[in-house]
Amino acid sequence: MSAFIVEGGCPLNGTVSVHGAKNSVLPILAACILTPGECVIHNCPALSDVRASIDILRHLGCRVTQQDGTLTVDAKTLSACDVPDRLMREMRSSVIFLGAILGRVGEAVMSFPGGCELGPRPIDLHLAALRALGARIEETSVGLRCRGEGLTGCELTLSIPSVGATENAMLTAVAASGTTVINNAAREPEIVDLQRFLRTLGANIRGAGSSVITIEGGVPLHGGTFTVMADRIVAATYLTAAAAAGGQVEVLGTDYRHLSTVTAVLAEAGCKVQSEQNRICLSSNAPLLGVRPVRTAPYPGFPTDAQPPLMAALCKGTGTTVFVENIFENRYRHVDELTRMGADIRVEGRVAVVCGVPQLRGARLHAADLRGGAALVVAALGAGGESVITGLEHVDRGYQDLDGGLRSLGARIRRV
Ligand code: UD1
């Protein structure tokens, strides 16, 4: 079992580059299945979720090679249409393979993605979108059996702008014949990145980034070379870490517009923030102030994935901040651990009220989920004394060498 040992109270200074986005690379790897051509994907982060995706691709019969941050996927030799239960359990977002397998093979078999540490994460919208495109889906006690010969484009409306359901619908619609219009689509930057990748392969798709995505499906796809966008949540984590620990950091790689809601809150909390193109600078040299209520929402609202690290930063400071978590039910699992460090947080349902305290103290902490783990690191960097953080298997799903990145900024953190 590995752990981070963090000596808090050391300001962060310097420049750090952000690695490729987990939430972008996962659907892109699934999309590689749609083409018999070779796909070369640059800026792939070394994450356990990426490793799980590679395992799925290989199980399906794809050839995958890896050199540093570049993955080459050749799905010409695709020979299976199922995702084994073991791999479904390892990564909940493996459901994103459903639309791609169905689109390429006309048949897909997988178990249910199952429970999730963030509360129930249903896939009803994914299945409704695929059914609208002509898939016949049988839900058995063990999982899903889908058939999709003759998939046909259609107009479909998502009742919630779900990121995963939008991506699954895009992947299936690219393979379906005719026009598909996805209304109330998710507008996240990662959806735009997926569209850019599909266009690289020759797909006729437009509208990503807005609520209406239009796909002229059935166009034969070829291979292509692509570079994955930078991870905006990793960037948000570095910024909140600097806000918590104090200092002056420059975060490179992320389009500053993708994080405008996060940087606006950090500025309101008293940090000095300067942003341009792919560079965000933050300096913090005074106790953080409480801010107006932070409500998580689909993009371009405040990202749910940035809620835990921001909360961790605002635990130390003056004033009170109310958080309202509108996306996931069980997204306050970091709160008990922060409380053990001396934070004053009360949770009622979807609302958490954080009263800033003058100091947090280091403690033995356990990460229960990915962004909750990042939150504990942020809090520990701003706390007095030593913290030991376990549960790093969650952190490794979404952060490549988080401790190394923080050490390059002067943090005293090591992995043992
Ligand atoms: C993606 C991100 C995750 C992020 C989330 C919200 C990936 C791999 N993960 O997750 O990091 O926190 O977006 O920005 O990209 N829902 C349904 N039925 C469905 C699908 C979703 O009710 O069929 C609900 C969910 O329970 C949730 C909401 O819709 O309350 C949004 O979920 P969704 O956007 O689908 O998140 P994910 O794609 O799972």
Boltz pocket constraint, residues with backbone or C-beta under 6 A from the ligand:
constraints:
  - pocket:
      binder: B
      contacts: [[A, 22], [A, 23], [A, 24], [A, 26], [A, 93], [A, 120], [A, 121], [A, 122], [A, 123], [A, 124], [A, 125], [A, 126], [A, 127], [A, 160], [A, 161], [A, 162], [A, 163], [A, 164], [A, 165], [A, 186], [A, 298], [A, 304], [A, 305], [A, 326], [A, 327], [A, 328]]
      max_distance: 6.0
